[in-house]
Amino acid sequence: MDFAHKNNILTTIRGSVSGSMVTYLAGITNVNPLEYKIPFERFLNPERPSAPDIDMDFADNKRDEVIRYVKDKYGADKVAQIGTFGTMAARGSVRDIARALGHPYNMGDRIARLIPIGSQGFPMTINRAIEITPELKELYEKEKEVKEIIDIAKKIEGNTRHISVHAAGVVISPTDLTDFVPLQFDPKGGKIITQYDMHSVEEAGLLKFDFLGIKNLAILADAVLRVNKSHNTDIDIENIPLDDKKTFEMLARGETMGLFQLNGAGMTRYLKDLVPTKIHDINAIVALYRPGPMQFIPLYIERKHNSKLIKYLDPAFEEILAQTYGVLVYQDDLLIIAKKFAGYSWKEVDKFRKAVGKKIPKEMQAQRERFINGCIETNKWSKQKAEKVWGWIEPFAAYGFNKAHSVSYGKVAYQTAYMKANFPIEYMAAVLTADSGDIDKISESIAELKRMKIPIMPPDINESFGDFTVIYDKNKHKIRFGLHSIKNFGEGIGDFIINEREINGKFNSISDFLKRIQNKNLNKKSLEALIKSGALDEFSERGKMLFNIEYLLRYNKEHFEIAQNQDSLFAEFSENTDFSKLNLKENEPASQTDKLFWEKELLGLYISGHPLDEFKEKIKDKYKTIKEIKMSMSSGMIIAVAGIVEECKTILTKKGDVMAFARVADFSDNIEIVLFPETFTKFKILMEREKCIAIKGKISTRNGGVSIITEAVKEL
């Protein structure tokens, strides 16, 4: 952690270690446990049988740097990442066995889809799925082939399937690691990993460390760096005010896109109802928004807004639950109640936590009896009262969130909200950079920028850096795509352009650019990408430059030869040449539609507009959005949707007829549409790329995706 802090790597700590004042004073953790009333004993107590964990989070783009440091400090032969073993889950087992028995893919997939997905910490099993899914049970009992597949799948379910790298685990050994554990190379890369999993590593005598990479820490660090550079300030993210009015007002409005732990439709709705006013509200909602305690969110919100509703099952509970309006929020609340009111020792508390967490019926019954009897003996409660308290805590027990964890993550969540509320353009540029390569997330961020009225611009060779770039303009600040975000345009040539611009100033013309960029990676593919993406719009029109691209490349090459003092076509002009007078032949300008499709092709999405803009009013209320269809529509429903044809592929059926699969997009998303032979024959003239069309059809959810079986098509 000391290395990370000295090298400006943003960190936080997960888990119970945040309850330690020593680690806080030593700078290991960043949360004062006294301020948040985090119990130390959850981290360490005299009866704890094993060494406590210190789980460390780092900005994800710096995690490898931290691991390299640890290897350099302690020796590469003493440090390795931990291996983890993937097992055969219920659905995967069924699919694998069906395939091994020679059945078509659809056979195994049909059975697998009937197996419900388990919840976190409670994976679904085949036997459990048969118990709770009548349709699966009926298939199993009536279809011989299905029974055979399932019976064999049960035998391999839970078996080890493969080894991979644990997301966070690292071990440091006092001597060579091979003195303690076997090692191997990661199957997907060159990292050395242990052949023991995290539990076996500890049993072998090694201490496990968690180094987890968190994207939002990278976003925060990037945003702070941008603000400090551009505003000539020095923000210390660990010491920002925790009562910032703008931050809480933004959260109450539900403007949560891009925030850590606080985004998403469900969380946003609760935040708007909650109207948070203090950091404890953030910590609580982070803990409550998960299966189990989620049912207590409305109660928490009601009591926050009306203190008259705050009630305690026993007055003594006020000391534990006053900060959360009498509502059970943290797992620690349960543990303290068990110790204080049922007479548990800390050793018993730890056993209680594990038992209720796993929800094993036999263990739960034993704990119920121990708790009720303990309350009666320790506090002289009536059996009825003790049973009432147990009934109150039992639904929460399996899902309660560690308070130290909630406080640590709540602080990071608040920090991201603070940066977005106070430095929105820098924060959103950092979000875009962190999500580079993920078109869906970039699209979400651009939609948020439009709501925030922050312009998003195509790349520009005189303004863009590698990542998304904030442009400070006296009239309106904006964000530009970075040069690294252009497809078919390598980072090497992008960095070369940026470096040349930084050393010798901005480019003043297309000829100046071609004169100065003498790099082998400036070829037809990369120059075409620059032109089509709009990065050279300052100097000439895109259609004209594309028409003259061979001439531009020759000009660049000949100038390189001039620089090498070789004979060339332009040798006589090697001195005092005015490169701003490069002679380009005239050509028809690129259409707006062409520009939009080039942006989509090279940047992944439309930037300067959308092909459907001219039809916006026409389609607004008449058609469902594709996002709505994917999120809330059921298979078999008849719908109408409007969009633009981005791609259309045809195939031959077994009968030799032509059918088509097309991708159609609207403002919200894209979707596959299927046209069977008769429909395709009737409407194929409308299925050309770039056509804006309306479709009527039936929703299909076959093979896990959502598509539309098309019945009719018309041009918008």
Sequence and secondary structure as in RCSB ss.txt:
>XXXX:A:sequence
MDFAHKNNILTTIRGSVSGSMVTYLAGITNVNPLEYKIPFERFLNPERPSAPDIDMDFADNKRDEVIRYVKDKYG
ADKVAQIGTFGTMAARGSVRDIARALGHPYNMGDRIARLIPIGSQGFPMTINRAIEITPELKELYEKEKEVKEII
DIAKKIEGNTRHISVHAAGVVISPTDLTDFVPLQFDPKGGKIITQYDMHSVEEAGLLKFDFLGIKNLAILADAVL
RVNKSHNTDIDIENIPLDDKKTFEMLARGETMGLFQLNGAGMTRYLKDLVPTKIHDINAIVALYRPGPMQFIPLY
IERKHNSKLIKYLDPAFEEILAQTYGVLVYQDDLLIIAKKFAGYSWKEVDKFRKAVGKKIPKEMQAQRERFINGC
IETNKWSKQKAEKVWGWIEPFAAYGFNKAHSVSYGKVAYQTAYMKANFPIEYMAAVLTADSGDIDKISESIAELK
RMKIPIMPPDINESFGDFTVIYDKNKHKIRFGLHSIKNFGEGIGDFIINEREINGKFNSISDFLKRIQNKNLNKK
SLEALIKSGALDEFSERGKMLFNIEYLLRYNKEHFEIAQNQDSLFAEFSENTDFSKLNLKENEPASQTDKLFWEK
ELLGLYISGHPLDEFKEKIKDKYKTIKEIKMSMSSGMIIAVAGIVEECKTILTKKGDVMAFARVADFSDNIEIVL
FPETFTKFKILMEREKCIAIKGKISTRNGGVSIITEAVKEL
>XXXX:A:secstr
 HHHHHTT  EEEESGGGG HHHHHTTS  S HHHHT  GGGT  TT  S    EEEEEGGGHHHHHHHHHHHH 
TTSEEEEEEEEE  HHHHHHHHHHHTT  HHHHHHHHHTS   BTTB   HHHHHHH HHHHHHHHH HHHHHHH
HHHHHHTT EEEEEEEEEEEEE SS GGGT  EEE TTSS EEESS HHHHHHTT EEEEEEEEHHHHHHHHHHH
HHHHHHT    GGGS TT HHHHHHHHTT  TT TTT SHHHHHHHHHH   SHHHHHHHHHHSSTTGGGGHHHH
HHHHH GGG   SSGGGHHHHGGGTT   BHHHHHHHHHHHH   HHHHHHHHHHHHHT HHHHHHHHHHHHHHH
HHHH   HHHHHHHHHHHHHHHTT B HHHHHHHHHHHHHHHHHHHHSHHHHHHHHHHHTTT HHHHHHHHHHHH
HTT  EE   TTT  SS EEE  SS  EEE  GGGSTT  HHHHHHHHHHHHHH    SHHHHHHH   TT SHH
HHHHHHHHTTTTTTS HHHHHHTHHHHHHHHHHHHHHHTT   TTGGGSSS  GGG          HHHHHHHHH
HHHSS  S  TTGGGHHHHTTTSB HHHHHHH  TT EEEEEEEEEEEEEEE TTS EEEEEEEE SS EEEEEE
 HHHHHHHGGG STT EEEEEEEEE GGGS EEEEEEEEE 
